[in-house]
């Protein structure tokens, strides 16, 4: 008896996606071996039905859960590129500290870099995916890219906390994409 095409497809698509990811994300895999940067924690979960209730309050997580596997693999790659940009931010902070910049100057530069990183990673997303992210940020911060340095300062009360916040990543989104971000030593 031959397996049905849909059964075969459900079995092969995650395997092919994993092989493709390993083949095209060599630097990310190297980072995983070293234990820093983007670390793949598990195989990507298969898509769920759009009718399944989403356990997360984050609309981005809910959107990722229902993506077809090929789009989920691409979303994971995009997230890994975003994590690489966060690594650039850690190096920038270290260089600016060494050069004698103040916490406020560093914080403002890192918030700008984070917003640029969002624009870069969103360039590889579908218009629908970008719309979901921008709607969330507009509702939460009044800005499609997220909070400004001044908004973060008002929220946290110190420029050091703004620096820390600018280099955080969403644990829920990372987990949904079977990733963990671990900053590399600078």
C-alpha positions as CSV (number, residue, x, y, z in Angstrom):
1,X,0.0,0.0,0.0
2,X,1.4,3.4,-1.0
3,X,1.2,6.3,1.5
4,X,-1.2,9.1,0.5
5,X,0.4,12.2,-1.0
6,X,-0.8,14.3,1.9
7,X,0.7,11.9,4.4
8,X,3.9,11.9,2.4
9,X,3.9,15.6,2.2
10,X,3.4,16.1,6.0
11,X,6.3,13.8,6.6
12,X,8.7,15.2,4.0
13,X,8.1,18.9,4.2
14,X,9.6,19.3,7.7
15,X,12.5,17.1,6.8
16,X,13.2,19.1,3.6
17,X,12.8,22.3,5.4
18,X,15.3,21.3,8.0
19,X,17.8,20.2,5.4
20,X,17.3,23.5,3.5
21,X,17.8,25.5,6.7
22,X,21.0,23.7,7.6
23,X,22.3,24.3,4.0
24,X,21.6,28.0,3.9
25,X,22.2,29.1,7.5
26,X,25.8,27.9,8.0
27,X,26.7,30.9,10.1
28,X,23.7,30.4,12.3
29,X,24.6,26.7,12.8
30,X,28.1,27.7,13.6
31,X,26.7,30.0,16.2
32,X,24.6,27.2,17.6
33,X,27.7,25.0,18.0
34,X,29.4,27.8,19.9
35,X,26.3,28.3,22.1
36,X,25.7,31.9,21.3
37,X,23.7,34.0,18.8
38,X,20.7,32.2,17.2
39,X,20.4,28.7,18.7
40,X,18.0,26.3,17.2
41,X,16.3,24.5,20.1
42,X,14.0,22.0,18.3
43,X,12.5,21.2,15.0
44,X,9.9,23.7,13.9
45,X,6.4,22.7,14.9
46,X,4.0,21.8,12.1
47,X,1.4,24.4,11.3
48,X,-1.9,24.4,13.2
49,X,-5.3,25.1,12.0
50,X,-6.3,28.8,12.0
51,X,-9.4,27.6,14.0
52,X,-7.2,26.4,16.9
53,X,-7.2,28.8,19.8
54,X,-3.9,30.6,20.1
55,X,-2.3,30.3,23.6
56,X,-0.4,33.6,23.2
57,X,-1.6,37.1,23.5
58,X,1.0,38.1,20.9
59,X,-0.6,38.3,17.4
60,X,2.8,37.6,15.9
61,X,3.0,34.3,17.6
62,X,-0.5,33.4,16.6
63,X,0.3,34.2,13.0
64,X,3.5,32.1,13.0
65,X,1.6,29.1,14.4
66,X,-0.6,28.8,11.3
67,X,2.1,29.5,8.6
68,X,2.7,26.8,6.1
69,X,6.0,25.0,6.8
70,X,8.0,26.7,4.0
71,X,6.9,30.1,5.3
72,X,7.7,29.1,8.8
73,X,11.2,28.1,7.7
74,X,11.6,31.5,6.1
75,X,10.3,33.2,9.2
76,X,12.9,31.3,11.3
77,X,15.7,32.4,8.9
78,X,14.5,36.0,9.1
79,X,14.5,35.8,12.9
80,X,18.1,34.5,12.8
81,X,19.1,37.4,10.6
82,X,17.5,39.7,13.2
83,X,19.5,38.0,16.0
84,X,22.7,38.6,14.0
85,X,21.8,42.3,13.9
86,X,21.4,42.2,17.7
87,X,25.0,40.9,17.8
88,X,26.1,44.0,15.9
89,X,24.3,46.1,18.5
90,X,26.3,44.4,21.3
91,X,29.5,45.1,19.5
92,X,28.5,48.8,19.0
93,X,27.7,49.2,22.7
94,X,31.1,47.8,23.6
95,X,32.9,50.1,21.0
96,X,30.9,53.1,22.2
97,X,31.7,52.5,25.8
98,X,35.4,52.1,25.0
99,X,35.2,55.4,23.2
100,X,33.7,57.2,26.2
101,X,30.1,57.7,25.0
102,X,27.4,58.3,27.7
103,X,24.6,55.8,28.4
104,X,22.2,58.2,26.8
105,X,24.2,58.4,23.6
106,X,24.6,54.6,23.5
107,X,20.9,54.1,24.2
108,X,19.8,56.4,21.4
109,X,22.2,54.8,18.9
110,X,21.0,51.3,19.9
111,X,17.3,52.1,19.6
112,X,18.0,53.6,16.1
113,X,19.9,50.4,15.2
114,X,17.1,48.2,16.5
115,X,14.6,50.1,14.4
116,X,16.9,49.8,11.4
117,X,17.2,46.0,12.1
118,X,13.4,45.8,12.1
119,X,13.2,47.5,8.7
120,X,15.9,45.2,7.3
121,X,14.3,42.0,8.5
122,X,10.8,43.2,7.5
123,X,12.0,43.7,3.9
124,X,12.1,39.9,3.5
125,X,8.6,39.5,4.9
126,X,5.2,39.4,3.2
127,X,3.1,42.6,3.3
128,X,0.6,40.7,5.5
129,X,3.4,39.8,8.0
130,X,4.7,43.4,8.1
131,X,1.1,44.7,8.5
132,X,0.6,42.5,11.6
133,X,3.8,43.7,13.2
134,X,3.2,47.3,12.4
135,X,-0.4,47.3,13.7
136,X,0.8,45.8,17.0
137,X,3.5,48.4,17.4
138,X,1.2,51.3,16.4
139,X,-1.4,50.1,18.9
140,X,1.3,49.7,21.6
141,X,3.7,52.6,20.9
142,X,2.1,54.8,18.2
143,X,5.0,54.0,15.9
144,X,5.1,51.2,13.3
145,X,8.7,50.3,14.3
146,X,8.2,50.3,18.0
147,X,9.1,52.6,20.9
148,X,11.5,55.5,20.6
149,X,14.4,56.1,22.9
150,X,12.5,58.7,24.8
151,X,9.5,56.4,25.2
152,X,11.7,53.7,26.6
153,X,13.4,56.2,28.9
154,X,10.0,57.3,30.2
155,X,9.1,53.6,30.8
156,X,12.3,52.4,32.4
157,X,13.7,55.6,34.0
158,X,17.4,55.0,33.1
159,X,19.4,55.0,29.9
160,X,21.1,51.7,31.0
161,X,17.7,50.0,31.1
162,X,16.9,51.5,27.7
163,X,20.2,49.9,26.4
164,X,19.2,46.6,27.9
165,X,15.6,46.8,26.4
166,X,16.9,47.7,23.0
167,X,18.8,44.5,22.8
168,X,16.1,42.1,24.0
169,X,14.3,39.8,21.7
170,X,10.8,38.4,22.1
171,X,11.0,35.1,23.9
172,X,7.6,34.1,22.7
173,X,8.4,34.7,19.0
174,X,11.7,33.0,19.4
175,X,10.2,30.0,21.1
176,X,7.5,29.7,18.4
177,X,10.3,29.6,15.8
178,X,12.3,27.0,17.8
179,X,15.0,29.5,18.5
180,X,16.8,30.9,21.5
181,X,18.9,34.1,21.4
182,X,22.1,34.0,23.5
183,X,24.3,37.1,23.2
184,X,27.9,36.2,22.2
185,X,30.8,37.5,24.3
186,X,32.1,40.8,22.9
